Amino acid sequence: MAIPFEQSTSICNHCDRAIPATNIDLHYAHCSRNLERCKVCGDMIPTRHAEEHYLDAHAPVSCSLCSETVDRGILALHKGENCPRRIVTCEYCEFPLPAVDLVKHQEVCGNRTEYCPMCSKYVRLRERLDHDIRFHGTSDSTAGPSR
């Protein structure tokens, strides 16, 4: 028996998929009985797994660092970029500290001075790169930040 090269399709009213027209009634009966659309992401989920899908993919969770409640889908982004309690590193001393404390720490840390061996002057750490460019024509200081 030859299979026609182009088979006409119909769109299922339940899942919005293109189904061969000859199978649409059987498909719709099965689809509407066993699948439901997730109200959050729009995916078609087996009805018996809908609650599990919501809990695994969309349920709000508490950040283990700051206790803020965020959607599960953005928890990794929150912890990596937005959480005020995530650990970041000071650009002057490379000390790890919570992001919420970084600005205050760098205000103090960047005001420390370091000896410039090229011109024998003490330069603030926050001004070291500008100093090296303006006075020595380089952006690579020979002495790194002191610790």
C-alpha positions in Angstrom: 0.0 0.0 0.0 1.5 3.3 -1.0 1.6 6.2 1.4 0.7 9.5 -0.2 3.6 12.0 -0.4 1.6 15.0 0.8 -0.9 14.2 3.5 -3.4 16.9 4.5 -3.3 18.0 8.1 -5.7 19.5 10.6 -4.8 21.6 13.7 -5.8 20.0 17.0 -8.0 22.5 18.9 -6.5 21.3 22.2 -2.7 21.2 21.6 -2.5 23.4 18.4 -0.4 20.7 16.6 -0.7 19.8 13.0 -2.1 16.2 12.9 -2.8 14.1 9.8 -6.4 14.7 8.9 -7.3 11.0 9.0 -6.2 10.8 12.6 -7.5 14.1 14.0 -10.6 12.6 15.8 -8.7 9.9 17.5 -5.8 12.3 18.4 -8.2 14.9 19.8 -10.0 12.3 22.0 -6.6 11.2 23.4 -5.1 14.7 23.7 -8.0 16.3 25.5 -8.3 13.5 27.9 -4.6 13.1 28.8 -2.9 16.5 28.2 -3.3 20.0 29.6 -1.6 23.3 28.8 0.7 24.7 31.5 -0.7 28.1 32.6 2.8 29.4 33.1 4.9 28.2 30.2 2.3 27.0 27.8 3.8 23.6 27.3 1.5 20.6 26.9 1.9 18.4 30.0 0.4 15.0 30.8 -2.5 15.8 33.2 -1.2 13.3 35.8 2.2 15.2 35.9 0.8 18.8 35.8 1.4 19.5 39.5 4.8 17.9 39.5 5.7 20.0 36.4 4.6 23.2 38.2 6.6 22.3 41.3 9.7 21.4 39.4 9.7 24.2 36.8 7.7 27.2 38.1 6.9 27.1 41.8 8.5 30.0 43.8 11.5 29.0 45.9 13.5 30.7 48.5 17.1 31.8 47.7 19.4 30.0 50.1 21.6 33.1 50.3 19.2 35.9 51.0 15.9 34.1 51.6 14.1 36.2 48.9 11.4 34.3 47.1 12.0 34.0 43.3 10.6 31.9 40.5 12.4 28.6 40.2 13.3 29.3 36.6 15.4 32.4 37.4 16.9 31.1 40.7 20.3 30.4 39.1 20.3 33.9 37.5 19.3 35.5 40.8 22.1 33.7 42.7 24.7 34.4 40.0 23.9 38.1 39.2 21.2 39.7 41.3 21.4 38.3 44.9 22.7 40.9 47.3 24.3 38.1 49.3 26.2 36.5 46.4 29.9 36.4 46.9 31.9 38.9 44.7 35.6 39.9 44.8 37.1 43.3 45.5 38.9 44.6 42.5 41.7 46.0 44.7 42.5 43.3 47.2 40.6 40.3 45.7 38.9 39.7 49.0 35.6 37.7 48.6 32.6 39.4 50.3 28.8 39.7 49.8 27.8 42.0 46.9 25.8 44.2 49.3 29.0 45.1 51.1 31.2 45.6 48.0 30.7 49.4 47.4 31.4 50.3 51.0 34.5 48.0 51.1 35.9 49.3 47.9 35.5 52.9 49.0 37.9 52.1 51.9 40.1 49.6 50.0 40.5 51.8 46.9 41.8 54.7 49.1 44.8 52.6 50.3 48.0 53.7 48.7 50.7 51.7 47.0 54.2 52.6 46.1 54.8 53.1 42.3 58.4 51.9 41.6 58.4 53.8 38.3 58.1 57.3 39.7 58.7 56.7 43.4 55.3 58.1 44.5 52.5 56.6 46.5 49.3 56.3 44.5 45.8 55.4 45.6 44.7 51.9 44.3 41.6 53.4 42.7 43.8 55.8 40.7 46.5 53.3 39.9 45.4 52.5 36.4 44.8 56.1 35.4 48.2 57.0 37.0 50.0 54.3 35.0 48.4 55.5 31.7 48.9 59.3 32.4 52.4 59.2 33.7 54.0 56.0 32.4 52.1 55.4 29.1 51.1 51.9 30.1 48.0 50.3 31.6 50.0 47.4 33.0 51.5 48.3 36.4 54.6 46.5 37.4 53.5 46.1 41.0 50.0 44.6 41.6 47.8 45.6 44.4 49.2 44.9 47.9 47.3 42.5 50.1 
